[in-house]
Amino acid sequence: MAPIPRLRSYEGPALLSYGFRPFFLLGSLYAGLAILAWLPMFYGELQLSTALSPRDWHIHEMLYGYLSAVVTGFLLTAVPNWTGNLPLQGKPLLVLVLAWIAGRISVTTSAWIGWEAAALIDNAFLLLVGGAMAREIIKGRNWRNLKVLVAVGILVAGNVIFHIEAHVLGAADYGTRFGIAATMMLIMLIGGRIVPSFTRNWLARENPGRLPAAFGSFDVISMISAAVALVAWIVAPDWSATGGALIAAGLLQAVRLARWAGDRTWRDRLVLILHIAYLFVPLGFVLTGLSALDLLPAAAGIHAWTGGAMGAMTLAVMSRASLGHTGRALVASPVTQVLYGLIVVAALARICAAVHPAWSGGLLHLAGLAWAGAFLGFVLTYWNVFTRPRVTS
């Protein structure tokens, strides 16, 4: 029997030949440009026609703008592998891309079009993504991956909460914590699958010896602990019990990461960056726990999660997936390694800006410019990867 072709016969732009291409490219471009806009907004030097406060616009566009694009690119690439179906291409993929762009425009111009219209347009994208995923899973009868729809549904719920809360109360505090908590659970779930897997594959081939621990009861306990702590943080971020739960969850996640043998991966930067990115997960739990105990500003832990775990993990996954799915060698070039360094610098600078307010001016600029440099540099470095056909041997 002839194997099922990986792609349909397709003669359109290479950019629309696979879901990761447009969403990784446009998402990264937006991540860099949005931060360059955020710096003058933060200092009152720039105003956008958005109904959201400057702080809420920044948070929303990182969580439900940039992150949603990366998650969509990842799912549109992973789900065909899980189901055996052919991936979304051409015009259907273009519809999703245009829906995402419409969401970014609607949120940024919501003071003109109204917050209700902006919320509807913005959520339409995630609903379309959920519909596309449901269609593929049902068509492939791949029922065990229905959890993908749960992940998308959580993002939709968080986005709805964010828009309503921002309008009714003037600040989306619960919506922000809900979105960050959902993001961290997604990183722990997906990271817990790919980090030890890629590490094991590389070590077995290049550096025989101690391998990552197999998924087991400890991982389940650490995930349950993390979920309980995050729920407590959403509901009562200032309770001392919440602080204790967060710190305990962070320590468990640190042990979980240590069990993956990341210390043996120094020679492969594509693998090493996954471990470095995941390190910001337990760091964020501990710092946020200390904040709940009134020992640190809340921004320290939040930016360890968002700037560190979210920023570094998405950059790591995008670079690896983009190389692998276009037929290129899985090697981090010197430029790619510089991009990894920039995103780590951005996260550390932003955490330090929260911990040391007296130094915040310079550190905020360093964090913003390093973040923009990492993502805009990724766009420039991987432009040909996204816009040219797959390399064939």
N, C-alpha and C positions, 0 to 999 in steps of 0.2 A: 504494500500500500504506500502510495506517495505521501510524504510528510505534508502536513498543513502548512501553507506558506505563512511566514511571519507577518507579511504586509500584503495588502491588496495591490493590484497593478495601479500605480499612482504616478501621474505625470505633472502634478502641480508643484508649487514651491516646496522645497525641502523643509522649510520652517513649519509647514502644516502636515508633515508626513508622520509625526509622532507627537503625542501630547506633551512630553517633557520639553520639547524644543521651544514652542512659543511661551509656555508658562514659566519655565526657568529663566528664559531670556528677559521677558517683560517684567516678571516679578523682581528680578535682580536689578534691572534698570530703575524700577519704581522705588525699590528699597533705598538705593543710593540717592536718587533725586529727592525723595520725601524727607530724608534726613537733612539734606542741604537746605530744604525749605524750612525744616523745623527749627534749626538754629536761629535764624533771624526772627521766626515767630516767637520763640522762647524769650528773646530779648525785646520784643515789642516793635521790631523793625519791619515786620511784614504781616499783613492781614489777608486772609483768604475769605471768600464768600461762602463760608460753611456755617451751618447752624450749630455745629459742635464747638465747644471751647477749644482753644489751641492744644491744651493737654489731651483732651479726648480725641481730637482729630489725629494727633500723633499716635496715640495708643491704638485707636481703631484701625488706622491704615497700616500699622505694622502687624496687628493680629489678624484682621479680617480682609486686609488688602494684600500685603506681601505674603503672609503665611498661607492664606487661602490659595494663592496662585501656586506656591510650591507644593502644597498638599495635593492640589489638583493635578499638577504635572506628575507627581509621584504616583498617584492612583491610576491615572490614565496609562501609565507605563507598567505598573505592577499588575493591575487587574487582568489584562489580556494574558499575562504569563500564568496567572492563577487559574483562569477559566479556559484557556485554549482558544479563545475567540480572537478575531482580528481586531487590531486597535482602531480607535477613532481617528479619522484622517479627513483632510480636505474641508469641505463646507461645514459638516457637523462640528468639526473642531474649531473652525473659524467662528461659528455661532457662539461657542463657549468663550472664546477669546474676546469677542466684541462685548459679550455680556459682562465679563470682568472689567473691561475698560469702561463700560457704561457705569458700573458700580463706583469706580474711582472718581469719575467725573461727577456723578450725582452726589456723592458724599461731600466733595470739595465745593460744590455749588449749591448745597442744600439750603443756604439762606435765600437763594433766588427761587428754587423750585419747590421748597417746603420740605420739612423733615419727613413727612409721611411718604411723599413720592420718592425721596432719596432712599428711605428704608426699604420700600418695595423693590426699587431697581437694584439696590445693593444685594438684597437677599435672593433676588431672582437668579443670580449667578450660582449661588450654592445649591439652590433647589434644582437647577438644571444639571449641575454636577451630580447630585444625588440621584436624579432620574436616570442619567447616563450610566452610573454605576449599578443601579438596580436592574436596568435592562440587561447589562452584560452578565451580571451574576445569575439572574433568572434564566437567561438564554443558555448559559453554560451549566446550569443546575449546580452551581458551586456554592451550596448553601452555607458551608462553614465560614465563608468570607462575607456573610451578611453583616459581620461586625464593622465592615467598612462603612456601611450605611449609618451605623450608630455614630461613628466618628464624624461623618458629615452632618448628621442630625444635631450633634452637640454643637458644632460650629454654627449651624443655623440658629439654634436656640440662643446661644451666646450673643449672636449678632442682633437678634430681635430684642433681647433684654437690654443690650447696650443702647440701641436707638431709643427705645421707650424711656429708659432711665435717664438718659442724657436730656431728653426733652422735658420730662416731668419734673425731675429733681435738679437739673442743671449740671450734673456731674455723674458719669457712669462708673461708680465705684464697684457695685456688685457685678456689673457687666464686664468690667476690667478684670476683676478677680476670677470670674467664671471663665473668661477667655484664656487667661494665663494658666489656670488650673487645667483646662481642657488640653491646652498645648503641651503642658508638662506630662500629662498622662499619655498623650500621643507619642511624645519623644521617648518616654520610658517603655511604652509598648513596642514601638518600631525599633528603637535603639536596642532594646533587649533582645530583639530578633536578629538585627543585621550586624551589630558591633561584634558579638562573640562569633557569629557565623563567618564574617569576612576575616576576623582574626584567626580563627581556626584554619580556614583555607590557606591563608598565607603562611602560618607557622608550620603546618603540615608539609608544605612544599619547600619553604626556604629556611626554616629555623626549627628543626625537630626538637622536641622536648616537652615542657609543660604546656598544656593546652587550656583554653577557657573551660571553666566548669560548665557542665551541661545544665540546661534549665531544670529546676527542681523546686522542692518545697520552699527553699530559702527565697527564691525569686518570687514565689507566690506571696509569701509573708511580707516581703519588702514592698511589693506592689499594693497589697491591701493596706499596709501601714501608710504608704504614700497617699492613697486615695482617701483614707479617713482624715489624714492631716490636711489635705487640700480642701475637703468639704468643710472642715472646721474653720479653715482660714477664710473661705468664701463667706461663711455665716458670721463668724466672730473673730476677726483678725487680731483683735487686741487682748483676747483672753490669755491668761498665763497658761492654761491647759492647752490652748492651741499652740503656744510657743514650744511647750514640751513635746507635743506630738510632732511638730515640724522638725525639731532637732533630732528626735529619735528616728524619724523617717529618713532624714538626711544621712545619718550615720549608717543606717541599713543600706541606703543606695550607694554610699561610698564603699562599703564592704562588697556589695554586688559588683561594682565596677572593678574592684581589685581582683575579684575572682576571674576576670576575663583576660588576664595575662597581657595587659596592655604594655607593661614594662619591657616586654620582649619584642616590641614592634617598631623600635626606633628607626630601622632601616627602610621601612615603607611608610612614607608620610601620608599616603591615602588611608592607611589603616590607623596610624598614630593619631591623626586629627579627630577621628571618631571618638577615641578615648578621651582626648583633651576636651572635646565638646561635651561629652557626657559628664565630665568632672564638674561642670558648672551646674548640673542638676542637684547633686548633694550639697554643693556650696550654696545654692539658692535656698534650699530647705533650711540649712543651718542659719544663714543670715536673716531669712524671713522669720525664723523662730526667735532669734535674738531681738528682732524688731517687735515681735508680739510681747516680749518681756520688757520692752521699752529700753533696750540697751543699744539699739542701732536705728538709724532712719530706715523706713520701709523701702525706700528707693534702692538700697544696696542689694537686698535679696531679689527684688523684682527685676533689676537689671542683670543680675547674675543669671536668672532664668531666661529673660528675653534677649538681652544683648549677647550673653554667653552661650547658654544651651541652645536657644532658638537660632541665633545668628550663626554660630559656628557649626552646629549640626546640619542646618539646611545647606550651608555652603559646602560642607564636606560631602553630603549626599548628592547634591547637584553636580559637583565636579566629577565624582566617581561614576554616577549613573550616565552622565552625558558622554564620558569617554567610552564606557563599556557598551552603550547602546548605539554608538556610531562606529563601532569597529576599531576604535583606537586603543593603544596600549594603556593598561591601567597603571600609569606612572604619573606622579605629581611633578610637573616641570618646576624649574626654579621659580618661575613667575607665580605658579599656583601656590608654591610654598610661601612666597611673600604675601599672597592674599590671605593664606591661613594665619600668618603672623599678624597681619593688620586686624583681622576680626578678633583675635585674642587680645591685642592691644586695646581695641575699641571697648571690649567688654570690661577689661580690668580698669581702664581709665574711668569708665562710667561708674563702676562700683566705688572706686576711690573718691570720685567727685561727691558721691552721696555720703561716704564715711567722713570725709574732710571738707566740709563746706567752705573753709577759707581758701582752699585751692580749686574750688569748683569751676571758676571761670576758664582757666587754662585747660583743666582736665575735660570739661564739657566740649570744648573746641577740638581737643585731641581725639576724644571719643567719636565725635560726629564726623570729623574728617577721615579718621581711620576706617570707620564703618563705610562711609561713602567710597573711599578708596578701594576697600575690599570688594564691594558689590559692583561698582562701575568698572573696576579692574577686571572682575570676572566677566562682565559683559564684553569688554574689549578682547580679552584673552580667548574667550570661548565663542566669539561671534561666528567664526568659520565652522566650528563644531555644530552649531545650531542651524546655520543657513545653507550648509552644503550637504550633498548626499552622503550617505553612509560610506565609509571607506571599505573597499573590497580588496581582498588579497589576490 
